[in-house]
């Protein structure tokens, strides 16, 4: 199993939630909205491309629009491998965090 970075995980979750509206800027805006942190647009495009190369995302081109000067949007969707990677990452996080809240809530110093 290859671990996802936090940003890769966020990008995959964004694509999953955005469904057929998942393109670069919408993924970027989703991540900014949920984190409340300003990130550069390129910091989202690099993991998008990396996730495509890993086989976790598939891309398709939308129709050209006059609003975009005749350019098309590149849409993303999760592949089965991407879904599996997200599930494995979540399982790993749950395993790692199991019992941590009990330790943090204890009166003893850590």
N, C-alpha and C positions, 0 to 999 in steps of 0.2 A: 504494500500500500504506500502510495506517495502522498505525503501530507500536503495539504493546501496551505498557502499563506493566509493570514486573516483577510487581506484584500481580495485574494482569489475566491475565498469563501463568500465574502460579501458580494462580489461580482456575480457568482453563480446564483446566490439567493435573489439578487436583483433581477437577473434574467428569468428565473423561475417565477417570481411574483409579477413581473411586467408582461409576461406571456408574449403575445404577438406585437407588443409595443416596445420590445427590448431592442434598442439600438444605442449606439455609443453615448449620446447626450442624455437619453432617458435613464440609462444605467448610472451615469455620473450624477445626475440630479437625485436619483433614489438614494445613492450612497451618501451624498451631502445631507439630504433630508434626515436620514435615520441616524447618522453619526453626529450631525450638528457641527461638523468640521469642514473647513474649506480645504479642498484638495485640488490639485491641478487636473485638468481634463486629461492630460497625457498619462497621469498616474492611473487612470482607469483604462485607457486604450491599450497600454502595454500588457496588463494582465488579460484583457479580452483576447488579444492576439495569442498570448502564451497558452490560454485555455483552449483556443481553437487548435493550436499545434498539438496539444496533449490529447485532443479528441474529446474534450469535455463539452465543447460548444460546436454547433454547426452554424454556418452563416448563409444568408440568402440576401439578394438585393431587391429592394422595393422598386416601385415604378418611379421614374424621374418626376420631379415636381417643379413647377415654375417658382415656387417659394424658395427653393434651394438652387435657383439658377440652372435648372435642368438636371441637377445631380440627383442620384438615388441614395437612399439611406441603406446602410448595411444592417440587417436585422440578425439577431442572435437567438438561438434556442438551445436548450440543454439536450445533450445526447444521453443515452443510457449510461455511458461511462461517467458523464457529469453528474447524473443523479446518484450513481453508486459512490462517487467521490464525496459528494455532500453527505450522504448517509454514513459513510465510514468516518468522515471528519466529526460529524455530530456524535457518533458512538464513542469516538476517542475522547471528545470533550466531556461527555457525560461520565465516562470511566474515570478520567483525570479529576473531575470535580466531585466525584462521589465522596461524601463524608466531609468535604472541606467546610461547608457551612457549620457543621457541628463543631469543628475545631475553631473556626472564627468566632462562633458564638459562645465558646467556653470562657470561663473567667480566668483561665490560665493564660500566661503569656506564651506566645508562639516562639 
